[in-house]
Amino acid sequence: MTCEGCANAAKKVLSKFGDNVSEVNADIPRKRIVVTTNLSSDVILEALKKTGKECSLVT
C-alpha cells in the first residue's frame, strides 16, 4: 500500500463484509492496514488479495 487510492481500494473490499468488519485503519507510511473483525484472517487476506496487492498477516 503506497497511496490513499490503495487504502481506499482495501476499505471498499472490506466494507462488503458489513458488520463483520468493525474497523479498518490504513497506515500508509508503514504500508499496513489494521482490520478489526470477527472473521478469520484467511477470509480477510483472500478479500484483500482481490485488490491485486500483495498482502500478509502481521500479528
PDBQT receptor file of N, H, CA, C and O in Angstrom, charges set to zero:
ATOM      1  N   MET A   1       0.850  -1.156   0.000  1.00  0.00    +0.000 N 
ATOM      2  CA  MET A   1       0.000   0.000   0.000  1.00  0.00    +0.000 C 
ATOM      3  C   MET A   1       0.900   1.225   0.000  1.00  0.00    +0.000 C 
ATOM      4  O   MET A   1       1.678   1.452   0.927  1.00  0.00    +0.000 OA
ATOM      5  N   THR A   2       0.775   1.994  -1.049  1.00  0.00    +0.000 N 
ATOM      6  H   THR A   2       0.143   1.809  -1.801  1.00  0.00    +0.000 HD
ATOM      7  CA  THR A   2       1.663   3.146  -1.176  1.00  0.00    +0.000 C 
ATOM      8  C   THR A   2       0.936   4.480  -1.293  1.00  0.00    +0.000 C 
ATOM      9  O   THR A   2       1.572   5.533  -1.321  1.00  0.00    +0.000 OA
ATOM     10  N   CYS A   3      -0.393   4.441  -1.362  1.00  0.00    +0.000 N 
ATOM     11  H   CYS A   3      -0.910   3.586  -1.339  1.00  0.00    +0.000 HD
ATOM     12  CA  CYS A   3      -1.123   5.701  -1.518  1.00  0.00    +0.000 C 
ATOM     13  C   CYS A   3      -2.538   5.572  -0.963  1.00  0.00    +0.000 C 
ATOM     14  O   CYS A   3      -2.990   4.486  -0.601  1.00  0.00    +0.000 OA
ATOM     15  N   GLU A   4      -3.212   6.699  -0.909  1.00  0.00    +0.000 N 
ATOM     16  H   GLU A   4      -2.845   7.581  -1.203  1.00  0.00    +0.000 HD
ATOM     17  CA  GLU A   4      -4.585   6.731  -0.413  1.00  0.00    +0.000 C 
ATOM     18  C   GLU A   4      -5.513   5.898  -1.299  1.00  0.00    +0.000 C 
ATOM     19  O   GLU A   4      -6.487   5.322  -0.813  1.00  0.00    +0.000 OA
ATOM     20  N   GLY A   5      -5.211   5.835  -2.596  1.00  0.00    +0.000 N 
ATOM     21  H   GLY A   5      -4.420   6.302  -2.990  1.00  0.00    +0.000 HD
ATOM     22  CA  GLY A   5      -6.019   5.025  -3.510  1.00  0.00    +0.000 C 
ATOM     23  C   GLY A   5      -5.970   3.553  -3.145  1.00  0.00    +0.000 C 
ATOM     24  O   GLY A   5      -6.987   2.861  -3.191  1.00  0.00    +0.000 OA
ATOM     25  N   CYS A   6      -4.786   3.073  -2.781  1.00  0.00    +0.000 N 
ATOM     26  H   CYS A   6      -3.960   3.635  -2.743  1.00  0.00    +0.000 HD
ATOM     27  CA  CYS A   6      -4.637   1.675  -2.351  1.00  0.00    +0.000 C 
ATOM     28  C   CYS A   6      -5.439   1.428  -1.073  1.00  0.00    +0.000 C 
ATOM     29  O   CYS A   6      -6.134   0.419  -0.950  1.00  0.00    +0.000 OA
ATOM     30  N   ALA A   7      -5.335   2.342  -0.142  1.00  0.00    +0.000 N 
ATOM     31  H   ALA A   7      -4.770   3.161  -0.242  1.00  0.00    +0.000 HD
ATOM     32  CA  ALA A   7      -6.063   2.210   1.120  1.00  0.00    +0.000 C 
ATOM     33  C   ALA A   7      -7.561   2.207   0.875  1.00  0.00    +0.000 C 
ATOM     34  O   ALA A   7      -8.288   1.417   1.477  1.00  0.00    +0.000 OA
ATOM     35  N   ASN A   8      -8.027   3.078   0.000  1.00  0.00    +0.000 N 
ATOM     36  H   ASN A   8      -7.437   3.720  -0.489  1.00  0.00    +0.000 HD
ATOM     37  CA  ASN A   8      -9.456   3.132  -0.304  1.00  0.00    +0.000 C 
ATOM     38  C   ASN A   8      -9.936   1.863  -0.989  1.00  0.00    +0.000 C 
ATOM     39  O   ASN A   8     -11.053   1.412  -0.737  1.00  0.00    +0.000 OA
ATOM     40  N   ALA A   9      -9.110   1.279  -1.852  1.00  0.00    +0.000 N 
ATOM     41  H   ALA A   9      -8.203   1.645  -2.057  1.00  0.00    +0.000 HD
ATOM     42  CA  ALA A   9      -9.479   0.023  -2.513  1.00  0.00    +0.000 C 
ATOM     43  C   ALA A   9      -9.648  -1.084  -1.479  1.00  0.00    +0.000 C 
ATOM     44  O   ALA A   9     -10.596  -1.866  -1.551  1.00  0.00    +0.000 OA
ATOM     45  N   ALA A  10      -8.737  -1.150  -0.527  1.00  0.00    +0.000 N 
ATOM     46  H   ALA A  10      -7.966  -0.514  -0.469  1.00  0.00    +0.000 HD
ATOM     47  CA  ALA A  10      -8.829  -2.158   0.529  1.00  0.00    +0.000 C 
ATOM     48  C   ALA A  10     -10.067  -1.929   1.384  1.00  0.00    +0.000 C 
ATOM     49  O   ALA A  10     -10.782  -2.876   1.711  1.00  0.00    +0.000 OA
ATOM     50  N   LYS A  11     -10.322  -0.681   1.746  1.00  0.00    +0.000 N 
ATOM     51  H   LYS A  11      -9.741   0.089   1.481  1.00  0.00    +0.000 HD
ATOM     52  CA  LYS A  11     -11.500  -0.367   2.560  1.00  0.00    +0.000 C 
ATOM     53  C   LYS A  11     -12.785  -0.721   1.828  1.00  0.00    +0.000 C 
ATOM     54  O   LYS A  11     -13.738  -1.204   2.441  1.00  0.00    +0.000 OA
ATOM     55  N   LYS A  12     -12.818  -0.486   0.529  1.00  0.00    +0.000 N 
ATOM     56  H   LYS A  12     -12.045  -0.094   0.031  1.00  0.00    +0.000 HD
ATOM     57  CA  LYS A  12     -14.005  -0.800  -0.267  1.00  0.00    +0.000 C 
ATOM     58  C   LYS A  12     -14.274  -2.303  -0.268  1.00  0.00    +0.000 C 
ATOM     59  O   LYS A  12     -15.412  -2.734  -0.083  1.00  0.00    +0.000 OA
ATOM     60  N   VAL A  13     -13.232  -3.091  -0.475  1.00  0.00    +0.000 N 
ATOM     61  H   VAL A  13     -12.307  -2.741  -0.625  1.00  0.00    +0.000 HD
ATOM     62  CA  VAL A  13     -13.389  -4.551  -0.470  1.00  0.00    +0.000 C 
ATOM     63  C   VAL A  13     -13.866  -5.030   0.899  1.00  0.00    +0.000 C 
ATOM     64  O   VAL A  13     -14.764  -5.867   0.989  1.00  0.00    +0.000 OA
ATOM     65  N   LEU A  14     -13.268  -4.504   1.956  1.00  0.00    +0.000 N 
ATOM     66  H   LEU A  14     -12.538  -3.825   1.883  1.00  0.00    +0.000 HD
ATOM     67  CA  LEU A  14     -13.621  -4.945   3.301  1.00  0.00    +0.000 C 
ATOM     68  C   LEU A  14     -15.002  -4.464   3.728  1.00  0.00    +0.000 C 
ATOM     69  O   LEU A  14     -15.635  -5.093   4.575  1.00  0.00    +0.000 OA
ATOM     70  N   SER A  15     -15.476  -3.373   3.162  1.00  0.00    +0.000 N 
ATOM     71  H   SER A  15     -14.961  -2.862   2.474  1.00  0.00    +0.000 HD
ATOM     72  CA  SER A  15     -16.808  -2.872   3.512  1.00  0.00    +0.000 C 
ATOM     73  C   SER A  15     -17.902  -3.841   3.092  1.00  0.00    +0.000 C 
ATOM     74  O   SER A  15     -19.011  -3.788   3.622  1.00  0.00    +0.000 OA
ATOM     75  N   LYS A  16     -17.608  -4.718   2.154  1.00  0.00    +0.000 N 
ATOM     76  H   LYS A  16     -16.707  -4.761   1.723  1.00  0.00    +0.000 HD
ATOM     77  CA  LYS A  16     -18.595  -5.702   1.697  1.00  0.00    +0.000 C 
ATOM     78  C   LYS A  16     -18.918  -6.737   2.771  1.00  0.00    +0.000 C 
ATOM     79  O   LYS A  16     -19.903  -7.466   2.652  1.00  0.00    +0.000 OA
ATOM     80  N   PHE A  17     -18.102  -6.806   3.814  1.00  0.00    +0.000 N 
ATOM     81  H   PHE A  17     -17.302  -6.213   3.911  1.00  0.00    +0.000 HD
ATOM     82  CA  PHE A  17     -18.362  -7.729   4.913  1.00  0.00    +0.000 C 
ATOM     83  C   PHE A  17     -19.312  -7.138   5.947  1.00  0.00    +0.000 C 
ATOM     84  O   PHE A  17     -19.684  -7.814   6.907  1.00  0.00    +0.000 OA
ATOM     85  N   GLY A  18     -19.704  -5.889   5.758  1.00  0.00    +0.000 N 
ATOM     86  H   GLY A  18     -19.402  -5.340   4.978  1.00  0.00    +0.000 HD
ATOM     87  CA  GLY A  18     -20.678  -5.250   6.640  1.00  0.00    +0.000 C 
ATOM     88  C   GLY A  18     -20.239  -5.223   8.090  1.00  0.00    +0.000 C 
ATOM     89  O   GLY A  18     -19.116  -4.828   8.404  1.00  0.00    +0.000 OA
ATOM     90  N   ASP A  19     -21.137  -5.647   8.976  1.00  0.00    +0.000 N 
ATOM     91  H   ASP A  19     -22.049  -5.968   8.722  1.00  0.00    +0.000 HD
ATOM     92  CA  ASP A  19     -20.884  -5.598  10.418  1.00  0.00    +0.000 C 
ATOM     93  C   ASP A  19     -19.806  -6.576  10.881  1.00  0.00    +0.000 C 
ATOM     94  O   ASP A  19     -19.352  -6.494  12.023  1.00  0.00    +0.000 OA
ATOM     95  N   ASN A  20     -19.391  -7.497  10.015  1.00  0.00    +0.000 N 
ATOM     96  H   ASN A  20     -19.760  -7.564   9.088  1.00  0.00    +0.000 HD
ATOM     97  CA  ASN A  20     -18.334  -8.441  10.393  1.00  0.00    +0.000 C 
ATOM     98  C   ASN A  20     -16.960  -7.777  10.453  1.00  0.00    +0.000 C 
ATOM     99  O   ASN A  20     -16.029  -8.327  11.040  1.00  0.00    +0.000 OA
ATOM    100  N   VAL A  21     -16.834  -6.603   9.851  1.00  0.00    +0.000 N 
ATOM    101  H   VAL A  21     -17.590  -6.156   9.374  1.00  0.00    +0.000 HD
ATOM    102  CA  VAL A  21     -15.604  -5.808   9.940  1.00  0.00    +0.000 C 
ATOM    103  C   VAL A  21     -15.978  -4.514  10.650  1.00  0.00    +0.000 C 
ATOM    104  O   VAL A  21     -16.692  -3.675  10.100  1.00  0.00    +0.000 OA
ATOM    105  N   SER A  22     -15.488  -4.361  11.873  1.00  0.00    +0.000 N 
ATOM    106  H   SER A  22     -14.908  -5.042  12.319  1.00  0.00    +0.000 HD
ATOM    107  CA  SER A  22     -15.905  -3.200  12.660  1.00  0.00    +0.000 C 
ATOM    108  C   SER A  22     -14.990  -1.993  12.498  1.00  0.00    +0.000 C 
ATOM    109  O   SER A  22     -15.400  -0.863  12.763  1.00  0.00    +0.000 OA
ATOM    110  N   GLU A  23     -13.735  -2.228  12.058  1.00  0.00    +0.000 N 
ATOM    111  H   GLU A  23     -13.402  -3.146  11.842  1.00  0.00    +0.000 HD
ATOM    112  CA  GLU A  23     -12.814  -1.095  11.917  1.00  0.00    +0.000 C 
ATOM    113  C   GLU A  23     -11.716  -1.427  10.914  1.00  0.00    +0.000 C 
ATOM    114  O   GLU A  23     -11.198  -2.544  10.889  1.00  0.00    +0.000 OA
ATOM    115  N   VAL A  24     -11.371  -0.444  10.092  1.00  0.00    +0.000 N 
ATOM    116  H   VAL A  24     -11.792   0.463  10.113  1.00  0.00    +0.000 HD
ATOM    117  CA  VAL A  24     -10.265  -0.571   9.140  1.00  0.00    +0.000 C 
ATOM    118  C   VAL A  24      -9.445   0.709   9.231  1.00  0.00    +0.000 C 
ATOM    119  O   VAL A  24      -9.950   1.799   8.962  1.00  0.00    +0.000 OA
ATOM    120  N   ASN A  25      -8.187   0.572   9.610  1.00  0.00    +0.000 N 
ATOM    121  H   ASN A  25      -7.777  -0.314   9.829  1.00  0.00    +0.000 HD
ATOM    122  CA  ASN A  25      -7.290   1.723   9.729  1.00  0.00    +0.000 C 
ATOM    123  C   ASN A  25      -6.103   1.536   8.802  1.00  0.00    +0.000 C 
ATOM    124  O   ASN A  25      -5.400   0.529   8.875  1.00  0.00    +0.000 OA
ATOM    125  N   ALA A  26      -5.885   2.506   7.934  1.00  0.00    +0.000 N 
ATOM    126  H   ALA A  26      -6.456   3.324   7.874  1.00  0.00    +0.000 HD
ATOM    127  CA  ALA A  26      -4.761   2.455   7.000  1.00  0.00    +0.000 C 
ATOM    128  C   ALA A  26      -3.585   3.244   7.564  1.00  0.00    +0.000 C 
ATOM    129  O   ALA A  26      -3.743   4.373   8.028  1.00  0.00    +0.000 OA
ATOM    130  N   ASP A  27      -2.416   2.636   7.517  1.00  0.00    +0.000 N 
ATOM    131  H   ASP A  27      -2.288   1.718   7.140  1.00  0.00    +0.000 HD
ATOM    132  CA  ASP A  27      -1.163   3.277   7.923  1.00  0.00    +0.000 C 
ATOM    133  C   ASP A  27      -0.261   3.267   6.688  1.00  0.00    +0.000 C 
ATOM    134  O   ASP A  27       0.557   2.364   6.512  1.00  0.00    +0.000 OA
ATOM    135  N   ILE A  28      -0.418   4.274   5.843  1.00  0.00    +0.000 N 
ATOM    136  H   ILE A  28      -1.083   5.007   5.986  1.00  0.00    +0.000 HD
ATOM    137  CA  ILE A  28       0.280   4.308   4.556  1.00  0.00    +0.000 C 
ATOM    138  C   ILE A  28       1.799   4.339   4.721  1.00  0.00    +0.000 C 
ATOM    139  O   ILE A  28       2.482   3.602   4.010  1.00  0.00    +0.000 OA
ATOM    140  N   PRO A  29       2.369   5.155   5.623  1.00  0.00    +0.000 N 
ATOM    141  CA  PRO A  29       3.831   5.154   5.757  1.00  0.00    +0.000 C 
ATOM    142  C   PRO A  29       4.409   3.776   6.107  1.00  0.00    +0.000 C 
ATOM    143  O   PRO A  29       5.501   3.429   5.656  1.00  0.00    +0.000 OA
ATOM    144  N   ARG A  30       3.688   3.003   6.899  1.00  0.00    +0.000 N 
ATOM    145  H   ARG A  30       2.801   3.285   7.265  1.00  0.00    +0.000 HD
ATOM    146  CA  ARG A  30       4.162   1.667   7.280  1.00  0.00    +0.000 C 
ATOM    147  C   ARG A  30       3.647   0.587   6.335  1.00  0.00    +0.000 C 
ATOM    148  O   ARG A  30       3.977  -0.589   6.490  1.00  0.00    +0.000 OA
ATOM    149  N   LYS A  31       2.833   0.990   5.351  1.00  0.00    +0.000 N 
ATOM    150  H   LYS A  31       2.565   1.945   5.224  1.00  0.00    +0.000 HD
ATOM    151  CA  LYS A  31       2.261   0.077   4.354  1.00  0.00    +0.000 C 
ATOM    152  C   LYS A  31       1.455  -1.035   5.013  1.00  0.00    +0.000 C 
ATOM    153  O   LYS A  31       1.622  -2.214   4.699  1.00  0.00    +0.000 OA
ATOM    154  N   ARG A  32       0.568  -0.635   5.940  1.00  0.00    +0.000 N 
ATOM    155  H   ARG A  32       0.432   0.323   6.194  1.00  0.00    +0.000 HD
ATOM    156  CA  ARG A  32      -0.242  -1.600   6.686  1.00  0.00    +0.000 C 
ATOM    157  C   ARG A  32      -1.690  -1.166   6.753  1.00  0.00    +0.000 C 
ATOM    158  O   ARG A  32      -2.023   0.018   6.699  1.00  0.00    +0.000 OA
ATOM    159  N   ILE A  33      -2.531  -2.167   6.871  1.00  0.00    +0.000 N 
ATOM    160  H   ILE A  33      -2.261  -3.129   6.915  1.00  0.00    +0.000 HD
ATOM    161  CA  ILE A  33      -3.936  -1.941   7.178  1.00  0.00    +0.000 C 
ATOM    162  C   ILE A  33      -4.250  -2.787   8.399  1.00  0.00    +0.000 C 
ATOM    163  O   ILE A  33      -3.964  -3.984   8.422  1.00  0.00    +0.000 OA
ATOM    164  N   VAL A  34      -4.832  -2.172   9.403  1.00  0.00    +0.000 N 
ATOM    165  H   VAL A  34      -5.064  -1.199   9.384  1.00  0.00    +0.000 HD
ATOM    166  CA  VAL A  34      -5.235  -2.879  10.610  1.00  0.00    +0.000 C 
ATOM    167  C   VAL A  34      -6.742  -3.074  10.532  1.00  0.00    +0.000 C 
ATOM    168  O   VAL A  34      -7.502  -2.117  10.380  1.00  0.00    +0.000 OA
ATOM    169  N   VAL A  35      -7.158  -4.332  10.638  1.00  0.00    +0.000 N 
ATOM    170  H   VAL A  35      -6.541  -5.109  10.761  1.00  0.00    +0.000 HD
ATOM    171  CA  VAL A  35      -8.568  -4.683  10.497  1.00  0.00    +0.000 C 
ATOM    172  C   VAL A  35      -9.059  -5.290  11.805  1.00  0.00    +0.000 C 
ATOM    173  O   VAL A  35      -8.451  -6.222  12.331  1.00  0.00    +0.000 OA
ATOM    174  N   THR A  36     -10.155  -4.759  12.326  1.00  0.00    +0.000 N 
ATOM    175  H   THR A  36     -10.649  -4.002  11.899  1.00  0.00    +0.000 HD
ATOM    176  CA  THR A  36     -10.815  -5.338  13.488  1.00  0.00    +0.000 C 
ATOM    177  C   THR A  36     -12.047  -6.066  12.977  1.00  0.00    +0.000 C 
ATOM    178  O   THR A  36     -12.949  -5.460  12.400  1.00  0.00    +0.000 OA
ATOM    179  N   THR A  37     -12.072  -7.382  13.198  1.00  0.00    +0.000 N 
ATOM    180  H   THR A  37     -11.339  -7.874  13.667  1.00  0.00    +0.000 HD
ATOM    181  CA  THR A  37     -13.122  -8.205  12.613  1.00  0.00    +0.000 C 
ATOM    182  C   THR A  37     -13.348  -9.462  13.434  1.00  0.00    +0.000 C 
ATOM    183  O   THR A  37     -12.503  -9.855  14.238  1.00  0.00    +0.000 OA
ATOM    184  N   ASN A  38     -14.499 -10.087  13.221  1.00  0.00    +0.000 N 
ATOM    185  H   ASN A  38     -15.185  -9.768  12.568  1.00  0.00    +0.000 HD
ATOM    186  CA  ASN A  38     -14.751 -11.385  13.830  1.00  0.00    +0.000 C 
ATOM    187  C   ASN A  38     -14.563 -12.504  12.802  1.00  0.00    +0.000 C 
ATOM    188  O   ASN A  38     -14.840 -13.668  13.095  1.00  0.00    +0.000 OA
ATOM    189  N   LEU A  39     -14.100 -12.160  11.613  1.00  0.00    +0.000 N 
ATOM    190  H   LEU A  39     -13.876 -11.215  11.376  1.00  0.00    +0.000 HD
ATOM    191  CA  LEU A  39     -13.830 -13.136  10.562  1.00  0.00    +0.000 C 
ATOM    192  C   LEU A  39     -12.409 -13.677  10.701  1.00  0.00    +0.000 C 
ATOM    193  O   LEU A  39     -11.568 -13.076  11.370  1.00  0.00    +0.000 OA
ATOM    194  N   SER A  40     -12.153 -14.806  10.068  1.00  0.00    +0.000 N 
ATOM    195  H   SER A  40     -12.836 -15.294   9.524  1.00  0.00    +0.000 HD
ATOM    196  CA  SER A  40     -10.805 -15.378  10.120  1.00  0.00    +0.000 C 
ATOM    197  C   SER A  40      -9.842 -14.539   9.280  1.00  0.00    +0.000 C 
ATOM    198  O   SER A  40     -10.246 -13.849   8.345  1.00  0.00    +0.000 OA
ATOM    199  N   SER A  41      -8.579 -14.616   9.632  1.00  0.00    +0.000 N 
ATOM    200  H   SER A  41      -8.250 -15.177  10.392  1.00  0.00    +0.000 HD
ATOM    201  CA  SER A  41      -7.563 -13.880   8.875  1.00  0.00    +0.000 C 
ATOM    202  C   SER A  41      -7.499 -14.368   7.434  1.00  0.00    +0.000 C 
ATOM    203  O   SER A  41      -7.212 -13.581   6.532  1.00  0.00    +0.000 OA
ATOM    204  N   ASP A  42      -7.761 -15.652   7.201  1.00  0.00    +0.000 N 
ATOM    205  H   ASP A  42      -7.994 -16.292   7.933  1.00  0.00    +0.000 HD
ATOM    206  CA  ASP A  42      -7.750 -16.189   5.834  1.00  0.00    +0.000 C 
ATOM    207  C   ASP A  42      -8.800 -15.518   4.960  1.00  0.00    +0.000 C 
ATOM    208  O   ASP A  42      -8.540 -15.218   3.794  1.00  0.00    +0.000 OA
ATOM    209  N   VAL A  43      -9.975 -15.283   5.510  1.00  0.00    +0.000 N 
ATOM    210  H   VAL A  43     -10.187 -15.527   6.457  1.00  0.00    +0.000 HD
ATOM    211  CA  VAL A  43     -11.054 -14.625   4.761  1.00  0.00    +0.000 C 
ATOM    212  C   VAL A  43     -10.649 -13.195   4.411  1.00  0.00    +0.000 C 
ATOM    213  O   VAL A  43     -10.855 -12.745   3.284  1.00  0.00    +0.000 OA
ATOM    214  N   ILE A  44     -10.081 -12.495   5.365  1.00  0.00    +0.000 N 
ATOM    215  H   ILE A  44      -9.914 -12.860   6.280  1.00  0.00    +0.000 HD
ATOM    216  CA  ILE A  44      -9.663 -11.107   5.144  1.00  0.00    +0.000 C 
ATOM    217  C   ILE A  44      -8.532 -11.041   4.125  1.00  0.00    +0.000 C 
ATOM    218  O   ILE A  44      -8.562 -10.210   3.218  1.00  0.00    +0.000 OA
ATOM    219  N   LEU A  45      -7.539 -11.908   4.266  1.00  0.00    +0.000 N 
ATOM    220  H   LEU A  45      -7.515 -12.583   5.003  1.00  0.00    +0.000 HD
ATOM    221  CA  LEU A  45      -6.415 -11.908   3.326  1.00  0.00    +0.000 C 
ATOM    222  C   LEU A  45      -6.876 -12.216   1.909  1.00  0.00    +0.000 C 
ATOM    223  O   LEU A  45      -6.417 -11.583   0.958  1.00  0.00    +0.000 OA
ATOM    224  N   GLU A  46      -7.772 -13.171   1.758  1.00  0.00    +0.000 N 
ATOM    225  H   GLU A  46      -8.145 -13.685   2.530  1.00  0.00    +0.000 HD
ATOM    226  CA  GLU A  46      -8.275 -13.519   0.429  1.00  0.00    +0.000 C 
ATOM    227  C   GLU A  46      -9.006 -12.334  -0.198  1.00  0.00    +0.000 C 
ATOM    228  O   GLU A  46      -8.851 -12.067  -1.390  1.00  0.00    +0.000 OA
ATOM    229  N   ALA A  47      -9.795 -11.628   0.596  1.00  0.00    +0.000 N 
ATOM    230  H   ALA A  47      -9.921 -11.845   1.564  1.00  0.00    +0.000 HD
ATOM    231  CA  ALA A  47     -10.508 -10.454   0.085  1.00  0.00    +0.000 C 
ATOM    232  C   ALA A  47      -9.524  -9.363  -0.331  1.00  0.00    +0.000 C 
ATOM    233  O   ALA A  47      -9.691  -8.747  -1.383  1.00  0.00    +0.000 OA
ATOM    234  N   LEU A  48      -8.507  -9.122   0.481  1.00  0.00    +0.000 N 
ATOM    235  H   LEU A  48      -8.371  -9.623   1.336  1.00  0.00    +0.000 HD
ATOM    236  CA  LEU A  48      -7.530  -8.085   0.164  1.00  0.00    +0.000 C 
ATOM    237  C   LEU A  48      -6.704  -8.434  -1.068  1.00  0.00    +0.000 C 
ATOM    238  O   LEU A  48      -6.316  -7.543  -1.822  1.00  0.00    +0.000 OA
ATOM    239  N   LYS A  49      -6.436  -9.700  -1.278  1.00  0.00    +0.000 N 
ATOM    240  H   LYS A  49      -6.752 -10.424  -0.665  1.00  0.00    +0.000 HD
ATOM    241  CA  LYS A  49      -5.681 -10.122  -2.465  1.00  0.00    +0.000 C 
ATOM    242  C   LYS A  49      -6.444  -9.802  -3.747  1.00  0.00    +0.000 C 
ATOM    243  O   LYS A  49      -5.840  -9.638  -4.807  1.00  0.00    +0.000 OA
ATOM    244  N   LYS A  50      -7.761  -9.714  -3.652  1.00  0.00    +0.000 N 
ATOM    245  H   LYS A  50      -8.252  -9.847  -2.791  1.00  0.00    +0.000 HD
ATOM    246  CA  LYS A  50      -8.581  -9.387  -4.828  1.00  0.00    +0.000 C 
ATOM    247  C   LYS A  50      -8.361  -7.953  -5.299  1.00  0.00    +0.000 C 
ATOM    248  O   LYS A  50      -8.776  -7.598  -6.403  1.00  0.00    +0.000 OA
ATOM    249  N   THR A  51      -7.721  -7.134  -4.487  1.00  0.00    +0.000 N 
ATOM    250  H   THR A  51      -7.385  -7.423  -3.591  1.00  0.00    +0.000 HD
ATOM    251  CA  THR A  51      -7.400  -5.766  -4.909  1.00  0.00    +0.000 C 
ATOM    252  C   THR A  51      -6.178  -5.755  -5.817  1.00  0.00    +0.000 C 
ATOM    253  O   THR A  51      -5.837  -4.723  -6.394  1.00  0.00    +0.000 OA
ATOM    254  N   GLY A  52      -5.516  -6.911  -5.942  1.00  0.00    +0.000 N 
ATOM    255  H   GLY A  52      -5.794  -7.749  -5.473  1.00  0.00    +0.000 HD
ATOM    256  CA  GLY A  52      -4.322  -7.003  -6.776  1.00  0.00    +0.000 C 
ATOM    257  C   GLY A  52      -3.045  -6.634  -6.051  1.00  0.00    +0.000 C 
ATOM    258  O   GLY A  52      -1.974  -6.573  -6.654  1.00  0.00    +0.000 OA
ATOM    259  N   LYS A  53      -3.160  -6.393  -4.768  1.00  0.00    +0.000 N 
ATOM    260  H   LYS A  53      -4.030  -6.443  -4.278  1.00  0.00    +0.000 HD
ATOM    261  CA  LYS A  53      -1.993  -6.020  -3.963  1.00  0.00    +0.000 C 
ATOM    262  C   LYS A  53      -1.491  -7.221  -3.178  1.00  0.00    +0.000 C 
ATOM    263  O   LYS A  53      -2.263  -8.103  -2.802  1.00  0.00    +0.000 OA
ATOM    264  N   GLU A  54      -0.197  -7.239  -2.939  1.00  0.00    +0.000 N 
ATOM    265  H   GLU A  54       0.430  -6.522  -3.245  1.00  0.00    +0.000 HD
ATOM    266  CA  GLU A  54       0.387  -8.281  -2.102  1.00  0.00    +0.000 C 
ATOM    267  C   GLU A  54       0.003  -8.006  -0.660  1.00  0.00    +0.000 C 
ATOM    268  O   GLU A  54       0.010  -6.856  -0.221  1.00  0.00    +0.000 OA
ATOM    269  N   CYS A  55      -0.332  -9.059   0.083  1.00  0.00    +0.000 N 
ATOM    270  H   CYS A  55      -0.338  -9.993  -0.274  1.00  0.00    +0.000 HD
ATOM    271  CA  CYS A  55      -0.671  -8.854   1.484  1.00  0.00    +0.000 C 
ATOM    272  C   CYS A  55      -0.258 -10.072   2.300  1.00  0.00    +0.000 C 
ATOM    273  O   CYS A  55      -0.119 -11.180   1.782  1.00  0.00    +0.000 OA
ATOM    274  N   SER A  56      -0.068  -9.831   3.590  1.00  0.00    +0.000 N 
ATOM    275  H   SER A  56      -0.181  -8.931   4.011  1.00  0.00    +0.000 HD
ATOM    276  CA  SER A  56       0.284 -10.901   4.515  1.00  0.00    +0.000 C 
ATOM    277  C   SER A  56      -0.203 -10.515   5.906  1.00  0.00    +0.000 C 
ATOM    278  O   SER A  56      -0.479  -9.350   6.190  1.00  0.00    +0.000 OA
ATOM    279  N   LEU A  57      -0.299 -11.518   6.757  1.00  0.00    +0.000 N 
ATOM    280  H   LEU A  57      -0.074 -12.465   6.527  1.00  0.00    +0.000 HD
ATOM    281  CA  LEU A  57      -0.750 -11.317   8.125  1.00  0.00    +0.000 C 
ATOM    282  C   LEU A  57       0.433 -10.927   9.003  1.00  0.00    +0.000 C 
ATOM    283  O   LEU A  57       1.479 -11.577   8.977  1.00  0.00    +0.000 OA
ATOM    284  N   VAL A  58       0.261  -9.866   9.777  1.00  0.00    +0.000 N 
ATOM    285  H   VAL A  58      -0.588  -9.338   9.798  1.00  0.00    +0.000 HD
ATOM    286  CA  VAL A  58       1.257  -9.433  10.752  1.00  0.00    +0.000 C 
ATOM    287  C   VAL A  58       0.569  -9.452  12.104  1.00  0.00    +0.000 C 
ATOM    288  O   VAL A  58      -0.456  -8.799  12.296  1.00  0.00    +0.000 OA
ATOM    289  N   THR A  59       1.132 -10.199  13.040  1.00  0.00    +0.000 N 
ATOM    290  H   THR A  59       1.965 -10.730  12.884  1.00  0.00    +0.000 HD
ATOM    291  CA  THR A  59       0.498 -10.278  14.364  1.00  0.00    +0.000 C 
ATOM    292  C   THR A  59       1.379  -9.670  15.420  1.00  0.00    +0.000 C 
ATOM    293  O   THR A  59       1.010  -9.648  16.594  1.00  0.00    +0.000 OA
TER     294      THR A  59
